[in-house]
Amino acid sequence: MAPDAELEVLAIIPVRGRDHEVDGAPVQLGGKPLISYTIDAALQSTVVTRIVVTTDSPSTRELAVNL
């Protein structure tokens, strides 16, 4: 890699719906969906340039898109 090339860092966040939902609703911690803490940390990172959330849950997908 050239010395002046910009490094890109991809954060992949896999989320299985049944692990983060109770009765179809996201598990809450401190009034926020549990997965939002992980997504927020990636968004606030100074090294991550792109974030991908993979999930089998429509509600988790909607949450990730809206953060």
FENGIWO-V566654 format. One record per residue. N is the residue number from 1. NEAR is the number of other ideal C-beta (glycine too) atoms within 10 Angstrom. Layout:
# FENGIWO-V566654
n=N near=NEAR
n=N near=NEAR
This chain:
# FENGIWO-V566654
n=1 near=6
n=2 near=5
n=3 near=4
n=4 near=5
n=5 near=7
n=6 near=7
n=7 near=7
n=8 near=9
n=9 near=12
n=10 near=9
n=11 near=17
n=12 near=10
n=13 near=16
n=14 near=10
n=15 near=21
n=16 near=12
n=17 near=16
n=18 near=9
n=19 near=12
n=20 near=19
n=21 near=18
n=22 near=9
n=23 near=4
n=24 near=10
n=25 near=10
n=26 near=20
n=27 near=11
n=28 near=11
n=29 near=11
n=30 near=7
n=31 near=5
n=32 near=12
n=33 near=20
n=34 near=15
n=35 near=24
n=36 near=18
n=37 near=12
n=38 near=17
n=39 near=19
n=40 near=12
n=41 near=12
n=42 near=19
n=43 near=12
n=44 near=8
n=45 near=12
n=46 near=6
n=47 near=9
n=48 near=14
n=49 near=12
n=50 near=10
n=51 near=17
n=52 near=11
n=53 near=19
n=54 near=12
n=55 near=18
n=56 near=11
n=57 near=19
n=58 near=10
n=59 near=15
n=60 near=23
n=61 near=15
n=62 near=11
n=63 near=20
n=64 near=21
n=65 near=8
n=66 near=7
n=67 near=13
